[in-house]
């Protein structure tokens, strides 16, 4: 499990109900996704990547507990699947005491900013993603991964 992003909830993320607005749970997870992308691209930084980036295709978030102003939040990231041009990440937003505040599963696509088209990951990126997959292979798949949204589940 990777730990790539943490922060304290800023005042501007608090809504009229006195807790962190739902959009900022996505913000936390987006920062973790970006940190993952920077990690697999290392040592190249954005300016050196020549437009070889990623785009998010799909996202599913579950809100499980409130976060308040000033509260510490840490995001863990698990790489669930990958192929030549896509990967799926599962983020967990944790409070300081380890309470799970939210989960976010995202599917991404290799994307060229110049051509505005999908593309396979560059070789060094694909190699880093494969290494992360291997390193995390023994982690259990989260129960909620791959689940959609519904009022009830048929069993």
C-alpha positions in Angstrom: 0.0 0.0 0.0 1.4 3.4 -1.0 1.1 6.5 1.2 1.5 9.4 -1.2 -0.6 12.3 0.1 -1.6 13.8 3.5 -2.8 17.2 4.6 -4.9 19.0 7.2 -8.4 20.1 6.1 -8.3 23.8 5.3 -11.1 26.1 6.3 -12.0 26.8 2.7 -13.0 23.1 2.3 -15.7 23.3 4.9 -19.3 23.7 3.8 -22.4 25.2 5.3 -23.0 21.9 7.2 -19.8 22.3 9.2 -17.8 19.5 7.6 -15.6 19.0 4.6 -17.6 19.4 1.4 -17.9 16.3 -0.8 -15.9 17.8 -3.6 -12.8 17.9 -1.5 -12.8 14.2 -0.8 -12.2 14.0 -4.5 -9.6 16.7 -4.2 -7.7 14.6 -1.7 -7.8 11.5 -3.9 -6.9 13.5 -7.0 -3.7 14.7 -5.2 -2.9 11.1 -4.4 -3.5 10.1 -8.0 -1.2 12.9 -9.2 1.5 11.8 -6.7 1.2 8.2 -8.0 1.6 9.5 -11.6 4.7 11.6 -10.6 6.1 8.5 -8.8 5.8 6.2 -11.8 7.3 8.9 -14.1 10.2 9.7 -11.9 12.7 11.2 -12.3 10.9 13.1 -15.1 8.8 16.0 -13.9 5.8 17.5 -15.8 7.9 19.8 -17.9 10.1 16.9 -19.1 7.3 14.5 -20.0 6.5 16.1 -23.4 2.7 15.8 -23.0 2.7 12.1 -22.1 0.2 12.2 -19.2 -3.0 10.6 -18.1 -6.8 11.3 -18.0 -9.3 9.9 -15.6 -12.0 7.9 -17.3 -14.2 6.9 -14.4 -14.4 7.5 -10.7 -16.5 6.1 -7.8 -16.3 7.5 -4.3 -17.9 6.3 -1.1 -18.3 8.8 1.8 -18.0 7.0 5.1 -17.1 9.6 7.8 -16.9 13.3 8.2 -13.7 15.3 8.2 -13.6 18.7 10.0 -11.6 21.8 9.7 -8.0 21.3 10.7 -8.4 17.5 10.9 -5.5 15.4 9.6 -6.3 13.3 6.5 -4.0 10.7 4.9 -4.6 8.9 1.6 -3.4 5.4 0.9 -3.2 4.1 -2.6 -3.5 0.6 -4.0 -2.8 -0.2 -7.6 -5.5 -2.8 -8.5 -5.0 -3.4 -12.2 -3.1 -2.1 -15.2 -2.5 -2.8 -18.9 -0.6 -1.0 -21.6 -2.5 2.2 -21.4 -4.8 2.1 -18.3 -4.6 1.6 -14.6 -7.1 1.4 -11.7 -6.3 2.9 -8.3 -8.1 2.4 -5.1 -7.7 5.3 -2.6 -8.6 5.2 1.1 -8.9 8.5 3.0 -8.0 7.9 6.6 -8.4 10.1 9.7 -5.5 10.5 12.2 -6.9 7.7 14.3 -7.1 5.4 11.3 -10.9 5.7 10.8 -11.8 5.3 7.1 -13.4 8.5 5.9 -13.8 7.7 2.2 -12.8 5.4 -0.6 -12.2 6.4 -4.2 -11.7 4.0 -7.1 -10.5 5.5 -10.4 -9.7 4.2 -13.9 -7.2 6.2 -15.9 -5.9 6.2 -19.4 -2.6 7.2 -20.9 -3.2 10.4 -22.7 -1.1 12.6 -25.0 -1.7 16.3 -24.4 -0.4 17.3 -27.9 -2.6 14.9 -29.9 -5.5 14.8 -27.4 -5.6 11.0 -27.9 -5.2 7.9 -25.8 -1.7 6.3 -25.9 0.2 3.5 -24.3 2.4 4.4 -21.3 6.0 5.1 -22.1 8.3 2.2 -21.4 9.8 3.5 -18.2 6.2 4.3 -16.9 4.9 0.9 -17.8 7.9 -0.7 -16.0 7.3 1.3 -12.9 3.5 0.4 -12.9 4.4 -3.3 -13.4 6.8 -3.0 -10.4 4.1 -1.5 -8.2 1.6 -4.2 -9.3 4.1 -6.9 -8.4 4.9 -5.2 -5.0 1.2 -5.0 -4.1 0.1 -8.4 -5.5 -0.4 -9.9 -2.1 -2.7 -7.2 -0.9 -6.4 -8.2 -0.7 -8.7 -6.6 -3.2 -11.0 -4.1 -1.5 -14.6 -5.5 -1.1 -16.1 -2.4 -2.7 -13.7 -2.3 -5.7 -15.5 -2.7 -9.0 -18.9 -2.0 -7.5 -21.3 0.5 -9.0 -24.0 2.5 -7.5 -27.4 1.1 -6.7 -30.2 1.3 -4.1 -30.0 -2.4 -3.5 -27.8 -5.3 -4.6 -29.2 -8.4 -6.1 -27.5 -11.5 -4.6 
